[in-house]
Amino acid sequence: MTAPRRILPVNYSLRNIIDSILSDIPKARKYSNSKKQSIYSKLTIIISKKNELFNLLSPRHIQSYPIEGAGLFARIAVIPPELVIVDERFKNMCCMPYWTIYKGSDGGAYKRFDRCPGYGWLPGCPPQSPPVASVQAVIDKADMFIVLQTRLLSERWGVGWKFAVLHRLARDIEAVLGKGTVIERYGSGPCNACTAQHCLHSQPCASPKLKTISLESMGICVDRLCSDLALLTGDPRWRLTWLKHFGLPQQTPKKWKYVEALAVKFSNRP
């Protein structure tokens, strides 16, 4: 009789890698959950006294935008900037290899096991993305970090509406707080400032003021961002589940969420 086959644990899962990096960052270990709640409560009290700003930070407001796809955003919340974790190793995760399906010139499809195809190619991807020191410097200037999250989706292409909603919200916030109070915009995936990405053809960026680099490419730990928001808001739907076999027929789960953010100051004074 054969002994039952033992299922070994996955020691190098994405979850374990992220947790290991966080365990190695003093700032990520600095605050207890109760201290996080205390900092968060102080921030929400300040925002609640700014009525016009408070009214902007609701799913209902975002979903009211006349933008196709605006209704797919399910959550919006603020998090104290001091809880946002930035580290070079989160950018390095873009180099982790995984299976990707490509279309060949003959119309067929083939698989390739390699790092993310955007690495070193897309202008907002590492190693061209900003150094983590400059990313941290911007976050240090912010008074609040606004995070938006979509509901579970299966849309991978044609998602430029995410960019449009993020920038519309940024304009609304600056209309209330003043020009220059939104000090950074963070997208999800490739920048969608241009329909045709001139930069991919060795041309200068056609819209530098609209260029929007993803949170991950900035070195920001999106997993911690969302788990902290689940804790602070009491809404477990903020948490992320990491996909396995992304883009392949055996992918699980079959749907995912997009996360975007804005770094904002309360005043436009330097």
Disulfide bonds with the S-S distance in Angstrom:
none
